[in-house]
Amino acid sequence: MTVEREQIMNALKQCYDPEIPINIVDLGLIYDAQSDTEGNVAVKMTLTAQGCPSALAIPEQVRARIASIAEVRDVKVEIVWEPAWDPSRITPEGRKVLGLET
């Protein structure tokens, strides 16, 4: 059974970088999230910096949140560095939380 993208994104919105008070979706760290008909989920994401102190914790948090979806069989999280993250990737909702609205 295919896991709906909306379910995946809702799970990802429960994940936070401990140093930034917005979820990783609104922070712009998620580049892609897909599932197949077997319930396998693949997430392609980045971090704010290669030296991020939460480099191990955030992907594990992603795995755990997605794995909590009943239909999920397996979760693969791939950290990528291209394209590099920058603040322009923050969503309008995230900008409001951070006080970055213009």
N, CA, C and O atoms as a printed pandas DataFrame, in Angstrom:
     atom_number atom_name residue_name chain_id  residue_number  x_coord  y_coord  z_coord
0              1         N          MET        A               1    0.847   -1.194    0.000
1              2        CA          MET        A               1    0.000    0.000    0.000
2              3         C          MET        A               1    0.885    1.248    0.000
3              4         O          MET        A               1    1.802    1.373    0.812
4              5         N          THR        A               2    0.603    2.148   -0.903
5              6        CA          THR        A               2    1.371    3.380   -1.006
6              7         C          THR        A               2    1.029    4.314    0.157
7              8         O          THR        A               2   -0.136    4.503    0.505
8              9         N          VAL        A               3    2.054    4.878    0.733
9             10        CA          VAL        A               3    1.872    5.872    1.793
10            11         C          VAL        A               3    1.678    7.215    1.095
11            12         O          VAL        A               3    2.473    7.602    0.240
12            13         N          GLU        A               4    0.624    7.909    1.465
13            14        CA          GLU        A               4    0.327    9.200    0.838
14            15         C          GLU        A               4    1.396   10.229    1.190
15            16         O          GLU        A               4    1.886   10.272    2.318
16            17         N          ARG        A               5    1.748   11.050    0.215
17            18        CA          ARG        A               5    2.755   12.104    0.432
18            19         C          ARG        A               5    2.341   13.022    1.582
19            20         O          ARG        A               5    3.182   13.458    2.368
20            21         N          GLU        A               6    1.058   13.310    1.675
21            22        CA          GLU        A               6    0.564   14.175    2.747
22            23         C          GLU        A               6    0.880   13.581    4.126
23            24         O          GLU        A               6    1.237   14.310    5.051
24            25         N          GLN        A               7    0.747   12.255    4.259
25            26        CA          GLN        A               7    1.076   11.596    5.521
26            27         C          GLN        A               7    2.560   11.754    5.835
27            28         O          GLN        A               7    2.938   12.022    6.975
28            29         N          ILE        A               8    3.380   11.588    4.828
29            30        CA          ILE        A               8    4.823   11.726    5.018
30            31         C          ILE        A               8    5.164   13.151    5.436
31            32         O          ILE        A               8    5.905   13.363    6.396
32            33         N          MET        A               9    4.624   14.122    4.716
33            34        CA          MET        A               9    4.928   15.524    5.027
34            35         C          MET        A               9    4.416   15.912    6.407
35            36         O          MET        A               9    5.082   16.665    7.117
36            37         N          ASN        A              10    3.245   15.412    6.804
37            38        CA          ASN        A              10    2.739   15.694    8.153
38            39         C          ASN        A              10    3.669   15.112    9.213
39            40         O          ASN        A              10    3.899   15.738   10.248
40            41         N          ALA        A              11    4.204   13.919    8.960
41            42        CA          ALA        A              11    5.161   13.323    9.898
42            43         C          ALA        A              11    6.436   14.159    9.959
43            44         O          ALA        A              11    6.989   14.378   11.037
44            45         N          LEU        A              12    6.902   14.625    8.803
45            46        CA          LEU        A              12    8.119   15.431    8.766
46            47         C          LEU        A              12    7.939   16.776    9.466
47            48         O          LEU        A              12    8.893   17.331   10.012
48            49         N          LYS        A              13    6.723   17.291    9.446
49            50        CA          LYS        A              13    6.457   18.559   10.139
50            51         C          LYS        A              13    6.511   18.405   11.661
51            52         O          LYS        A              13    6.416   19.394   12.388
52            53         N          GLN        A              14    6.662   17.183   12.138
53            54        CA          GLN        A              14    6.823   16.921   13.572
54            55         C          GLN        A              14    8.301   16.909   13.968
55            56         O          GLN        A              14    8.624   16.760   15.146
56            57         N          CYS        A              15    9.195   17.064   12.995
57            58        CA          CYS        A              15   10.639   17.007   13.224
58            59         C          CYS        A              15   11.215   18.421   13.256
59            60         O          CYS        A              15   10.876   19.267   12.428
60            61         N          TYR        A              16   12.087   18.652   14.223
61            62        CA          TYR        A              16   12.675   19.982   14.408
62            63         C          TYR        A              16   14.178   19.912   14.560
63            64         O          TYR        A              16   14.718   18.964   15.131
64            65         N          ASP        A              17   14.849   20.931   14.039
65            66        CA          ASP        A              17   16.242   21.159   14.367
66            67         C          ASP        A              17   16.200   21.751   15.773
67            68         O          ASP        A              17   15.522   22.758   15.982
68            69         N          PRO        A              18   16.900   21.163   16.744
69            70        CA          PRO        A              18   16.794   21.648   18.127
70            71         C          PRO        A              18   17.226   23.098   18.328
71            72         O          PRO        A              18   16.894   23.706   19.345
72            73         N          GLU        A              19   17.958   23.653   17.373
73            74        CA          GLU        A              19   18.435   25.029   17.535
74            75         C          GLU        A              19   17.548   26.062   16.843
75            76         O          GLU        A              19   17.743   27.265   17.017
76            77         N          ILE        A              20   16.570   25.593   16.054
77            78        CA          ILE        A              20   15.724   26.504   15.278
78            79         C          ILE        A              20   14.265   26.139   15.545
79            80         O          ILE        A              20   13.891   24.978   15.382
80            81         N          PRO        A              21   13.437   27.093   15.950
81            82        CA          PRO        A              21   12.074   26.776   16.395
82            83         C          PRO        A              21   11.032   26.557   15.295
83            84         O          PRO        A              21    9.857   26.867   15.494
84            85         N          ILE        A              22   11.443   26.028   14.143
85            86        CA          ILE        A              22   10.469   25.679   13.108
86            87         C          ILE        A              22   10.767   24.270   12.606
87            88         O          ILE        A              22   11.899   23.795   12.690
88            89         N          ASN        A              23    9.737   23.611   12.086
89            90        CA          ASN        A              23    9.930   22.230   11.631
90            91         C          ASN        A              23   10.817   22.181   10.391
91            92         O          ASN        A              23   11.010   23.188    9.710
92            93         N          ILE        A              24   11.356   20.990   10.108
93            94        CA          ILE        A              24   12.319   20.855    9.019
94            95         C          ILE        A              24   11.698   21.044    7.638
95            96         O          ILE        A              24   12.413   21.349    6.684
96            97         N          VAL        A              25   10.388   20.870    7.511
97            98        CA          VAL        A              25    9.721   21.132    6.235
98            99         C          VAL        A              25    9.704   22.640    5.992
99           100         O          VAL        A              25   10.117   23.103    4.929
100          101         N          ASP        A              26    9.228   23.406    6.973
101          102        CA          ASP        A              26    9.177   24.861    6.825
102          103         C          ASP        A              26   10.573   25.481    6.794
103          104         O          ASP        A              26   10.757   26.576    6.261
104          105         N          LEU        A              27   11.545   24.791    7.360
105          106        CA          LEU        A              27   12.928   25.267    7.310
106          107         C          LEU        A              27   13.534   25.054    5.914
107          108         O          LEU        A              27   14.554   25.651    5.571
108          109         N          GLY        A              28   12.894   24.200    5.125
109          110        CA          GLY        A              28   13.357   23.968    3.760
110          111         C          GLY        A              28   14.410   22.879    3.644
111          112         O          GLY        A              28   15.175   22.855    2.680
112          113         N          LEU        A              29   14.455   21.980    4.615
113          114        CA          LEU        A              29   15.462   20.922    4.597
114          115         C          LEU        A              29   15.051   19.702    3.796
115          116         O          LEU        A              29   15.902   18.886    3.444
116          117         N          ILE        A              30   13.765   19.556    3.499
117          118        CA          ILE        A              30   13.282   18.387    2.759
118          119         C          ILE        A              30   13.278   18.700    1.269
119          120         O          ILE        A              30   12.589   19.616    0.818
120          121         N          TYR        A              31   14.050   17.934    0.511
121          122        CA          TYR        A              31   14.132   18.134   -0.931
122          123         C          TYR        A              31   13.194   17.191   -1.682
123          124         O          TYR        A              31   12.697   17.545   -2.752
124          125         N          ASP        A              32   12.943   16.001   -1.143
125          126        CA          ASP        A              32   12.071   15.057   -1.820
126          127         C          ASP        A              32   11.608   14.006   -0.820
127          128         O          ASP        A              32   12.347   13.651    0.098
128          129         N          ALA        A              33   10.394   13.511   -0.994
129          130        CA          ALA        A              33    9.859   12.423   -0.168
130          131         C          ALA        A              33    8.928   11.607   -1.058
131          132         O          ALA        A              33    7.968   12.134   -1.621
132          133         N          GLN        A              34    9.225   10.312   -1.178
133          134        CA          GLN        A              34    8.429    9.445   -2.033
134          135         C          GLN        A              34    8.208    8.106   -1.354
135          136         O          GLN        A              34    8.958    7.704   -0.465
136          137         N          SER        A              35    7.153    7.423   -1.799
137          138        CA          SER        A              35    6.911    6.065   -1.316
138          139         C          SER        A              35    6.567    5.178   -2.494
139          140         O          SER        A              35    6.135    5.660   -3.541
140          141         N          ASP        A              36    6.759    3.875   -2.320
141          142        CA          ASP        A              36    6.377    2.933   -3.365
142          143         C          ASP        A              36    5.161    2.127   -2.910
143          144         O          ASP        A              36    4.645    2.344   -1.814
144          145         N          THR        A              37    4.716    1.220   -3.733
145          146        CA          THR        A              37    3.508    0.454   -3.426
146          147         C          THR        A              37    3.706   -0.558   -2.306
147          148         O          THR        A              37    2.733   -1.119   -1.802
148          149         N          GLU        A              38    4.943   -0.796   -1.915
149          150        CA          GLU        A              38    5.243   -1.729   -0.830
150          151         C          GLU        A              38    5.301   -1.053    0.542
151          152         O          GLU        A              38    5.455   -1.730    1.559
152          153         N          GLY        A              39    5.180    0.280    0.575
153          154        CA          GLY        A              39    5.249    0.994    1.843
154          155         C          GLY        A              39    6.648    1.439    2.217
155          156         O          GLY        A              39    6.896    1.804    3.366
156          157         N          ASN        A              40    7.569    1.413    1.258
157          158        CA          ASN        A              40    8.923    1.906    1.483
158          159         C          ASN        A              40    8.946    3.404    1.203
159          160         O          ASN        A              40    8.417    3.861    0.190
160          161         N          VAL        A              41    9.553    4.155    2.092
161          162        CA          VAL        A              41    9.605    5.608    1.964
162          163         C          VAL        A              41   11.060    6.043    1.825
163          164         O          VAL        A              41   11.933    5.571    2.553
164          165         N          ALA        A              42   11.306    6.943    0.888
165          166        CA          ALA        A              42   12.637    7.515    0.682
166          167         C          ALA        A              42   12.548    9.024    0.829
167          168         O          ALA        A              42   11.722    9.680    0.193
168          169         N          VAL        A              43   13.410    9.560    1.676
169          170        CA          VAL        A              43   13.446   11.004    1.911
170          171         C          VAL        A              43   14.828   11.503    1.530
171          172         O          VAL        A              43   15.843   10.940    1.941
172          173         N          LYS        A              44   14.855   12.559    0.744
173          174        CA          LYS        A              44   16.102   13.230    0.407
174          175         C          LYS        A              44   16.051   14.578    1.113
175          176         O          LYS        A              44   15.130   15.369    0.910
176          177         N          MET        A              45   17.047   14.822    1.937
177          178        CA          MET        A              45   17.048   16.055    2.724
178          179         C          MET        A              45   18.462   16.587    2.874
179          180         O          MET        A              45   19.435   15.925    2.514
180          181         N          THR        A              46   18.553   17.778    3.405
181          182        CA          THR        A              46   19.837   18.379    3.705
182          183         C          THR        A              46   19.814   18.885    5.133
183          184         O          THR        A              46   18.824   18.714    5.844
184          185         N          LEU        A              47   20.886   19.497    5.545
185          186        CA          LEU        A              47   20.972   20.142    6.854
186          187         C          LEU        A              47   21.416   21.580    6.608
187          188         O          LEU        A              47   21.862   21.916    5.511
188          189         N          THR        A              48   21.296   22.415    7.612
189          190        CA          THR        A              48   21.640   23.822    7.418
190          191         C          THR        A              48   23.131   24.020    7.161
191          192         O          THR        A              48   23.531   24.992    6.521
192          193         N          ALA        A              49   23.953   23.096    7.662
193          194        CA          ALA        A              49   25.403   23.175    7.448
194          195         C          ALA        A              49   26.002   21.787    7.597
195          196         O          ALA        A              49   25.466   20.954    8.328
196          197         N          GLN        A              50   27.106   21.533    6.911
197          198        CA          GLN        A              50   27.739   20.221    6.995
198          199         C          GLN        A              50   28.233   19.919    8.404
199          200         O          GLN        A              50   28.318   18.753    8.790
200          201         N          GLY        A              51   28.557   20.940    9.168
201          202        CA          GLY        A              51   29.016   20.742   10.538
202          203         C          GLY        A              51   27.891   20.813   11.558
203          204         O          GLY        A              51   28.145   21.017   12.745
204          205         N          CYS        A              52   26.663   20.647   11.114
205          206        CA          CYS        A              52   25.496   20.746   11.997
206          207         C          CYS        A              52   25.650   19.788   13.185
207          208         O          CYS        A              52   25.870   18.592   12.993
208          209         N          PRO        A              53   25.534   20.313   14.415
209          210        CA          PRO        A              53   25.669   19.451   15.581
210          211         C          PRO        A              53   24.564   18.397   15.698
211          212         O          PRO        A              53   24.716   17.424   16.438
212          213         N          SER        A              54   23.480   18.576   14.991
213          214        CA          SER        A              54   22.363   17.621   15.029
214          215         C          SER        A              54   22.356   16.712   13.805
215          216         O          SER        A              54   21.318   16.138   13.474
216          217         N          ALA        A              55   23.487   16.573   13.130
217          218        CA          ALA        A              55   23.580   15.816   11.883
218          219         C          ALA        A              55   23.159   14.361   12.033
219          220         O          ALA        A              55   22.701   13.764   11.058
220          221         N          LEU        A              56   23.294   13.779   13.192
221          222        CA          LEU        A              56   22.862   12.406   13.416
222          223         C          LEU        A              56   21.439   12.357   13.971
223          224         O          LEU        A              56   20.662   11.466   13.629
224          225         N          ALA        A              57   21.111   13.309   14.817
225          226        CA          ALA        A              57   19.814   13.297   15.500
226          227         C          ALA        A              57   18.643   13.597   14.557
227          228         O          ALA        A              57   17.604   12.943   14.648
228          229         N          ILE        A              58   18.790   14.559   13.667
229          230        CA          ILE        A              58   17.671   14.943   12.797
230          231         C          ILE        A              58   17.276   13.802   11.853
231          232         O          ILE        A              58   16.091   13.479   11.777
232          233         N          PRO        A              59   18.215   13.174   11.127
233          234        CA          PRO        A              59   17.802   12.056   10.263
234          235         C          PRO        A              59   17.172   10.899   11.051
235          236         O          PRO        A              59   16.261   10.238   10.553
236          237         N          GLU        A              60   17.643   10.656   12.254
237          238        CA          GLU        A              60   17.048    9.594   13.071
238          239         C          GLU        A              60   15.631    9.974   13.486
239          240         O          GLU        A              60   14.742    9.123   13.521
240          241         N          GLN        A              61   15.423   11.241   13.797
241          242        CA          GLN        A              61   14.088   11.745   14.121
242          243         C          GLN        A              61   13.159   11.579   12.914
243          244         O          GLN        A              61   11.998   11.201   13.070
244          245         N          VAL        A              62   13.671   11.861   11.714
245          246        CA          VAL        A              62   12.907   11.688   10.478
246          247         C          VAL        A              62   12.505   10.227   10.313
247          248         O          VAL        A              62   11.340    9.923   10.053
248          249         N          ARG        A              63   13.464    9.330   10.465
249          250        CA          ARG        A              63   13.179    7.887   10.337
250          251         C          ARG        A              63   12.081    7.460   11.311
251          252         O          ARG        A              63   11.128    6.780   10.930
252          253         N          ALA        A              64   12.227    7.866   12.562
253          254        CA          ALA        A              64   11.281    7.456   13.602
254          255         C          ALA        A              64    9.876    7.986   13.330
255          256         O          ALA        A              64    8.899    7.251   13.476
256          257         N          ARG        A              65    9.766    9.245   12.940
257          258        CA          ARG        A              65    8.442    9.829   12.678
258          259         C          ARG        A              65    7.755    9.159   11.496
259          260         O          ARG        A              65    6.562    8.862   11.557
260          261         N          ILE        A              66    8.489    8.922   10.438
261          262        CA          ILE        A              66    7.892    8.286    9.273
262          263         C          ILE        A              66    7.559    6.827    9.572
263          264         O          ILE        A              66    6.515    6.328    9.152
264          265         N          ALA        A              67    8.438    6.150   10.292
265          266        CA          ALA        A              67    8.198    4.744   10.641
266          267         C          ALA        A              67    6.950    4.582   11.506
267          268         O          ALA        A              67    6.375    3.495   11.559
268          269         N          SER        A              68    6.528    5.640   12.179
269          270        CA          SER        A              68    5.341    5.561   13.029
270          271         C          SER        A              68    4.039    5.543   12.221
271          272         O          SER        A              68    2.972    5.287   12.778
272          273         N          ILE        A              69    4.118    5.814   10.910
273          274        CA          ILE        A              69    2.942    5.717   10.033
274          275         C          ILE        A              69    2.664    4.232    9.818
275          276         O          ILE        A              69    3.555    3.479    9.425
276          277         N          ALA        A              70    1.439    3.817   10.073
277          278        CA          ALA        A              70    1.086    2.391   10.055
278          279         C          ALA        A              70    1.469    1.674    8.766
279          280         O          ALA        A              70    1.922    0.531    8.821
280          281         N          GLU        A              71    1.303    2.302    7.623
281          282        CA          GLU        A              71    1.538    1.651    6.338
282          283         C          GLU        A              71    3.011    1.560    5.943
283          284         O          GLU        A              71    3.345    0.892    4.964
284          285         N          VAL        A              72    3.888    2.219    6.686
285          286        CA          VAL        A              72    5.304    2.265    6.315
286          287         C          VAL        A              72    6.002    0.969    6.691
287          288         O          VAL        A              72    5.897    0.477    7.814
288          289         N          ARG        A              73    6.715    0.435    5.713
289          290        CA          ARG        A              73    7.474   -0.797    5.906
290          291         C          ARG        A              73    8.948   -0.506    6.190
291          292         O          ARG        A              73    9.559   -1.122    7.063
292          293         N          ASP        A              74    9.511    0.454    5.430
293          294        CA          ASP        A              74   10.932    0.791    5.575
294          295         C          ASP        A              74   11.114    2.268    5.256
295          296         O          ASP        A              74   10.351    2.848    4.484
296          297         N          VAL        A              75   12.137    2.866    5.860
297          298        CA          VAL        A              75   12.424    4.287    5.637
298          299         C          VAL        A              75   13.902    4.436    5.301
299          300         O          VAL        A              75   14.770    3.924    6.008
300          301         N          LYS        A              76   14.166    5.140    4.221
301          302        CA          LYS        A              76   15.539    5.466    3.846
302          303         C          LYS        A              76   15.663    6.980    3.839
303          304         O          LYS        A              76   14.885    7.669    3.179
304          305         N          VAL        A              77   16.642    7.498    4.574
305          306        CA          VAL        A              77   16.888    8.935    4.613
306          307         C          VAL        A              77   18.258    9.193    3.999
307          308         O          VAL        A              77   19.267    8.660    4.460
308          309         N          GLU        A              78   18.279   10.006    2.966
309          310        CA          GLU        A              78   19.533   10.360    2.304
310          311         C          GLU        A              78   19.830   11.836    2.558
311          312         O          GLU        A              78   19.010   12.706    2.264
312          313         N          ILE        A              79   21.011   12.104    3.106
313          314        CA          ILE        A              79   21.455   13.489    3.306
314          315         C          ILE        A              79   22.230   13.902    2.065
315          316         O          ILE        A              79   23.167   13.219    1.651
316          317         N          VAL        A              80   21.836   15.019    1.477
317          318        CA          VAL        A              80   22.517   15.547    0.295
318          319         C          VAL        A              80   22.990   16.972    0.580
319          320         O          VAL        A              80   22.432   17.666    1.430
320          321         N          TRP        A              81   24.010   17.388   -0.131
321          322        CA          TRP        A              81   24.563   18.736    0.074
322          323         C          TRP        A              81   24.388   19.627   -1.154
323          324         O          TRP        A              81   24.751   20.803   -1.130
324          325         N          GLU        A              82   23.837   19.071   -2.215
325          326        CA          GLU        A              82   23.569   19.844   -3.424
326          327         C          GLU        A              82   22.105   19.696   -3.769
327          328         O          GLU        A              82   21.632   18.565   -3.883
328          329         N          PRO        A              83   21.383   20.741   -3.938
329          330        CA          PRO        A              83   21.830   22.115   -3.750
330          331         C          PRO        A              83   22.006   22.431   -2.271
331          332         O          PRO        A              83   21.328   21.872   -1.409
332          333         N          ALA        A              84   22.911   23.319   -2.010
333          334        CA          ALA        A              84   23.179   23.720   -0.630
334          335         C          ALA        A              84   21.972   24.462   -0.052
335          336         O          ALA        A              84   21.296   25.214   -0.754
336          337         N          TRP        A              85   21.716   24.240    1.230
337          338        CA          TRP        A              85   20.627   24.947    1.896
338          339         C          TRP        A              85   21.030   26.401    2.108
339          340         O          TRP        A              85   22.194   26.701    2.374
340          341         N          ASP        A              86   20.063   27.293    1.989
341          342        CA          ASP        A              86   20.249   28.692    2.384
342          343         C          ASP        A              86   18.896   29.215    2.856
343          344         O          ASP        A              86   17.865   28.600    2.584
344          345         N          PRO        A              87   18.890   30.338    3.557
345          346        CA          PRO        A              87   17.644   30.841    4.144
346          347         C          PRO        A              87   16.508   31.101    3.158
347          348         O          PRO        A              87   15.356   31.198    3.579
348          349         N          SER        A              88   16.788   31.215    1.883
349          350        CA          SER        A              88   15.712   31.435    0.913
350          351         C          SER        A              88   14.788   30.223    0.814
351          352         O          SER        A              88   13.689   30.335    0.271
352          353         N          ARG        A              89   15.207   29.080    1.323
353          354        CA          ARG        A              89   14.398   27.854    1.290
354          355         C          ARG        A              89   13.337   27.819    2.397
355          356         O          ARG        A              89   12.455   26.961    2.377
356          357         N          ILE        A              90   13.416   28.730    3.347
357          358        CA          ILE        A              90   12.440   28.769    4.437
358          359         C          ILE        A              90   11.082   29.195    3.876
359          360         O          ILE        A              90   10.987   30.170    3.130
360          361         N          THR        A              91   10.033   28.454    4.242
361          362        CA          THR        A              91    8.692   28.769    3.752
362          363         C          THR        A              91    8.170   30.067    4.374
363          364         O          THR        A              91    8.712   30.536    5.375
364          365         N          PRO        A              92    7.119   30.650    3.785
365          366        CA          PRO        A              92    6.513   31.838    4.384
366          367         C          PRO        A              92    6.066   31.593    5.834
367          368         O          PRO        A              92    6.186   32.484    6.675
368          369         N          GLU        A              93    5.551   30.386    6.129
369          370        CA          GLU        A              93    5.143   30.066    7.499
370          371         C          GLU        A              93    6.345   30.089    8.443
371          372         O          GLU        A              93    6.268   30.606    9.558
372          373         N          GLY        A              94    7.450   29.521    7.977
373          374        CA          GLY        A              94    8.675   29.519    8.770
374          375         C          GLY        A              94    9.224   30.913    8.983
375          376         O          GLY        A              94    9.722   31.234   10.062
376          377         N          ARG        A              95    9.133   31.744    7.956
377          378        CA          ARG        A              95    9.611   33.125    8.064
378          379         C          ARG        A              95    8.814   33.902    9.117
379          380         O          ARG        A              95    9.367   34.724    9.847
380          381         N          LYS        A              96    7.504   33.629    9.183
381          382        CA          LYS        A              96    6.674   34.299   10.190
382          383         C          LYS        A              96    7.153   33.940   11.591
383          384         O          LYS        A              96    7.308   34.814   12.444
384          385         N          VAL        A              97    7.386   32.646   11.826
385          386        CA          VAL        A              97    7.832   32.185   13.134
386          387         C          VAL        A              97    9.169   32.816   13.522
387          388         O          VAL        A              97    9.386   33.180   14.678
388          389         N          LEU        A              98   10.052   32.937   12.543
389          390        CA          LEU        A              98   11.384   33.487   12.796
390          391         C          LEU        A              98   11.423   35.009   12.763
391          392         O          LEU        A              98   12.464   35.606   13.037
392          393         N          GLY        A              99   10.307   35.638   12.432
393          394        CA          GLY        A              99   10.265   37.089   12.353
394          395         C          GLY        A              99   11.010   37.639   11.149
395          396         O          GLY        A              99   11.541   38.748   11.203
396          397         N          LEU        A             100   11.058   36.876   10.061
397          398        CA          LEU        A             100   11.782   37.277    8.862
398          399         C          LEU        A             100   10.878   37.820    7.769
399          400         O          LEU        A             100   11.322   37.996    6.635
400          401         N          GLU        A             101    9.644   38.083    8.083
401          402        CA          GLU        A             101    8.708   38.592    7.070
402          403         C          GLU        A             101    9.196   39.957    6.595
403          404         O          GLU        A             101    9.721   40.768    7.358
404          405         N          THR        A             102    8.998   40.166    5.302
405          406        CA          THR        A             102    9.398   41.477    4.751
406          407         C          THR        A             102    8.192   42.266    4.335
407          408         O          THR        A             102    8.326   43.389    3.849
